[in-house]
Amino acid sequence: MFKRWFESSANGNGSTGIGELRNGSMTNGVVLHAPQECECPPRSDHRVDAGPANHNPAAKQPQIPCGILKVVEMVNSEHLAGLSLEAKRCAIMMALEAVGAGVEELLQDAVVRQRALNDQDKEQQDELRRFEEKKAEEGRKLQSELESLTSEYMARVHANADDVAREQDRFRACQRKRQQEAQQIAEAAAFCVPDPMGQHGGNLAAVLERAAGARR
């Protein structure tokens, strides 16, 4: 009778489960009505080799009437909600005994699945570590390229500043030379114009003014 619950669950009807057991009669499949005290059925000594571990939790599991995932479903079933831990354990053990599922097989199934989950976790950690190392290496390369470009452009900035400074120095040197030439021209022109005031020299404008006055 307990088999009807597993069959209905396997057919996708998750609402059918352990119903109520009243006075030896059963309704809506095989169900237990919150037993207060019960003696759990004896544990089966039949063993099934769990086989080698596989990295995929969906890998081939031991050929047993039901696996540990079915027990997980039973533990979380709304039909057992509100029962004490011992009453819930007894109800689950009775259901397992009814379909011929031994505790040892279930524990082996749990070990296989837990090992697969642990392997998956390790694989994902390794994958994450490799991803982090790859991105870190890319970051170091980008930082190196950035520093190289920064150094190159800073060198160009300084070179431009140096070019400007050299041009400014050249301009000032030429300016001083032109001023000296202008002064020499003014002095030479002064010798060509008599100065009634006896003041020789001055700039070219003053010399020209004296020359204009002398022609009047």
C-alpha positions as a printed NumPy array, in Angstrom:
array([[  0.   ,   0.   ,   0.   ],
       [  2.867,   2.37 ,   0.707],
       [  3.948,   1.709,  -2.861],
       [  0.98 ,   3.721,  -4.126],
       [  2.5  ,   6.904,  -2.656],
       [  5.805,   6.378,  -4.485],
       [  3.98 ,   5.496,  -7.714],
       [  1.805,   8.6  ,  -7.544],
       [  4.879,  10.77 ,  -6.817],
       [  6.786,   9.195,  -9.676],
       [  3.843,  10.012, -11.999],
       [  4.264,  13.714, -11.148],
       [  1.361,  13.985,  -8.684],
       [  3.178,  15.596,  -5.779],
       [ -0.058,  16.161,  -3.829],
       [ -0.699,  12.488,  -3.256],
       [  1.201,  11.273,  -0.225],
       [  0.711,   9.815,   3.186],
       [ -2.903,  10.383,   4.141],
       [ -4.665,   9.313,   7.276],
       [ -4.707,   5.903,   8.842],
       [ -7.816,   5.412,  10.911],
       [ -8.839,   2.11 ,  12.511],
       [ -6.923,   0.036,   9.981],
       [ -8.549,   1.662,   6.893],
       [ -6.657,   3.846,   4.426],
       [ -7.809,   6.704,   2.209],
       [ -6.123,   8.667,  -0.58 ],
       [ -3.145,   6.325,  -0.822],
       [ -1.13 ,   5.224,   2.134],
       [ -0.941,   7.869,   4.843],
       [ -0.306,   8.014,   8.528],
       [ -2.267,  10.154,  10.941],
       [  0.303,  11.751,  13.252],
       [  1.252,   8.652,  15.214],
       [  2.083,   9.424,  18.798],
       [  4.138,   6.328,  19.473],
       [  5.235,   3.621,  17.141],
       [  7.99 ,   1.123,  16.783],
       [ 10.055,   1.706,  13.71 ],
       [ 10.432,  -1.31 ,  11.438],
       [ 13.736,  -3.179,  11.534],
       [ 16.505,  -1.936,   9.275],
       [ 17.195,  -3.948,   6.165],
       [ 20.565,  -5.69 ,   5.993],
       [ 20.429,  -5.862,   2.199],
       [ 23.227,  -3.783,   0.649],
       [ 23.64 ,  -2.374,  -2.833],
       [ 27.045,  -1.26 ,  -4.004],
       [ 26.95 ,   2.488,  -4.633],
       [ 29.663,   2.193,  -7.286],
       [ 32.369,   4.76 ,  -8.046],
       [ 31.732,   8.45 ,  -7.536],
       [ 30.669,  10.517, -10.508],
       [ 30.982,  14.286, -10.806],
       [ 27.414,  14.558, -12.034],
       [ 24.679,  14.33 ,  -9.344],
       [ 22.393,  12.962, -12.046],
       [ 24.791,  10.078, -12.658],
       [ 23.602,   6.525, -12.45 ],
       [ 22.582,   5.816,  -8.899],
       [ 22.212,   2.421,  -7.169],
       [ 19.248,   0.414,  -8.42 ],
       [ 17.029,   0.734,  -5.366],
       [ 13.26 ,   1.241,  -4.973],
       [ 13.793,   4.889,  -4.072],
       [ 16.727,   7.151,  -3.493],
       [ 17.67 ,   9.68 ,  -0.854],
       [ 15.952,  12.417,  -2.88 ],
       [ 12.647,  10.643,  -2.357],
       [ 13.305,  10.749,   1.387],
       [ 14.014,  14.47 ,   1.066],
       [ 10.638,  14.851,  -0.64 ],
       [  8.947,  12.85 ,   2.093],
       [ 10.599,  14.857,   4.88 ],
       [  9.311,  18.085,   3.342],
       [  5.88 ,  16.722,   2.489],
       [  2.964,  18.783,   3.765],
       [  1.299,  15.527,   4.834],
       [  3.916,  15.107,   7.557],
       [  3.922,  18.73 ,   8.622],
       [  3.272,  19.209,  12.315],
       [  4.466,  15.757,  13.337],
       [  7.125,  15.386,  15.933],
       [ 10.56 ,  14.366,  14.702],
       [ 10.143,  10.836,  16.019],
       [  6.657,  10.444,  14.565],
       [  7.874,  11.758,  11.218],
       [ 10.826,   9.358,  11.289],
       [  8.586,   6.429,  12.029],
       [  6.195,   7.352,   9.229],
       [  9.061,   7.631,   6.749],
       [ 10.601,   4.353,   7.886],
       [  7.267,   2.565,   7.491],
       [  6.895,   3.962,   3.977],
       [ 10.431,   2.905,   3.065],
       [  9.897,  -0.547,   4.497],
       [  6.695,  -0.897,   2.488],
       [  8.557,  -0.432,  -0.801],
       [ 11.577,  -2.463,   0.256],
       [ 14.027,   0.401,   0.513],
       [ 16.838,  -0.33 ,   2.961],
       [ 18.573,   2.259,   5.072],
       [ 22.017,   1.143,   3.905],
       [ 21.114,   1.653,   0.259],
       [ 19.734,   5.104,   1.024],
       [ 22.86 ,   6.066,   2.917],
       [ 25.034,   4.851,   0.052],
       [ 22.919,   6.884,  -2.349],
       [ 23.334,   9.921,  -0.064],
       [ 27.121,   9.427,  -0.011],
       [ 27.288,   9.196,  -3.814],
       [ 25.197,  12.326,  -4.293],
       [ 27.055,  14.267,  -1.593],
       [ 30.378,  13.314,  -3.158],
       [ 29.127,  14.462,  -6.554],
       [ 28.002,  17.791,  -5.079],
       [ 31.366,  18.235,  -3.362],
       [ 33.156,  17.473,  -6.631],
       [ 30.984,  19.998,  -8.434],
       [ 31.75 ,  22.604,  -5.779],
       [ 35.496,  21.956,  -6.107],
       [ 35.314,  22.16 ,  -9.9  ],
       [ 33.487,  25.477,  -9.712],
       [ 35.986,  26.81 ,  -7.174],
       [ 38.848,  25.808,  -9.485],
       [ 37.069,  27.408, -12.431],
       [ 36.534,  30.604, -10.439],
       [ 40.192,  30.623,  -9.381],
       [ 41.339,  30.207, -12.987],
       [ 38.983,  32.99 , -14.073],
       [ 40.305,  35.296, -11.334],
       [ 43.913,  34.535, -12.286],
       [ 43.181,  35.2  , -15.961],
       [ 41.513,  38.537, -15.215],
       [ 44.282,  39.478, -12.801],
       [ 46.886,  38.809, -15.505],
       [ 44.879,  40.892, -17.979],
       [ 44.698,  43.65 , -15.393],
       [ 48.469,  43.579, -14.901],
       [ 49.032,  43.806, -18.656],
       [ 46.615,  46.695, -18.977],
       [ 48.272,  48.468, -16.05 ],
       [ 51.666,  47.972, -17.644],
       [ 50.396,  49.321, -20.969],
       [ 48.802,  52.274, -19.183],
       [ 52.022,  53.095, -17.372],
       [ 53.979,  52.793, -20.627],
       [ 51.563,  55.08 , -22.461],
       [ 51.533,  57.52 , -19.565],
       [ 55.316,  57.636, -19.544],
       [ 55.418,  58.111, -23.311],
       [ 52.87 ,  60.928, -23.315],
       [ 54.435,  62.637, -20.315],
       [ 57.767,  62.57 , -22.155],
       [ 56.088,  64.187, -25.155],
       [ 54.506,  66.833, -22.912],
       [ 57.881,  67.664, -21.388],
       [ 59.478,  67.719, -24.841],
       [ 56.866,  70.196, -26.037],
       [ 57.493,  72.383, -23.   ],
       [ 61.211,  72.272, -23.696],
       [ 60.589,  73.241, -27.328],
       [ 58.513,  76.234, -26.22 ],
       [ 61.198,  77.302, -23.746],
       [ 63.886,  77.11 , -26.456],
       [ 61.783,  79.16 , -28.857],
       [ 61.198,  81.765, -26.154],
       [ 64.942,  81.995, -25.462],
       [ 65.68 ,  82.309, -29.183],
       [ 63.062,  85.07 , -29.516],
       [ 64.463,  87.036, -26.578],
       [ 68.002,  86.702, -27.945],
       [ 66.889,  87.988, -31.332],
       [ 64.945,  90.762, -29.661],
       [ 68.015,  91.939, -27.738],
       [ 70.061,  91.836, -30.93 ],
       [ 67.477,  93.935, -32.78 ],
       [ 67.381,  96.448, -29.933],
       [ 71.167,  96.719, -30.048],
       [ 71.097,  97.267, -33.81 ],
       [ 68.36 ,  99.888, -33.462],
       [ 70.401, 101.716, -30.876],
       [ 73.508, 101.618, -33.069],
       [ 71.507, 102.989, -36.012],
       [ 70.137, 105.849, -33.883],
       [ 73.607, 106.705, -32.625],
       [ 75.011, 106.677, -36.145],
       [ 72.161, 108.909, -37.402],
       [ 72.831, 111.383, -34.619],
       [ 76.292, 112.054, -36.06 ],
       [ 74.623, 113.105, -39.31 ],
       [ 72.447, 115.834, -37.759],
       [ 73.859, 118.825, -35.93 ],
       [ 72.635, 119.234, -32.386],
       [ 72.394, 122.873, -31.348],
       [ 71.704, 121.8  , -27.821],
       [ 74.95 , 119.918, -27.768],
       [ 73.2  , 116.741, -26.783],
       [ 74.526, 114.017, -28.992],
       [ 72.697, 110.751, -29.144],
       [ 69.121, 109.846, -28.328],
       [ 66.865, 107.567, -30.252],
       [ 66.218, 107.746, -33.959],
       [ 62.94 , 109.657, -33.533],
       [ 64.743, 112.465, -31.688],
       [ 67.423, 112.588, -34.354],
       [ 64.832, 112.844, -37.126],
       [ 63.048, 115.611, -35.252],
       [ 66.27 , 117.641, -35.051],
       [ 66.889, 117.047, -38.707],
       [ 63.424, 118.385, -39.572],
       [ 63.979, 121.497, -37.466],
       [ 67.315, 122.206, -39.117],
       [ 65.694, 122.254, -42.573],
       [ 63.203, 124.951, -41.659]])
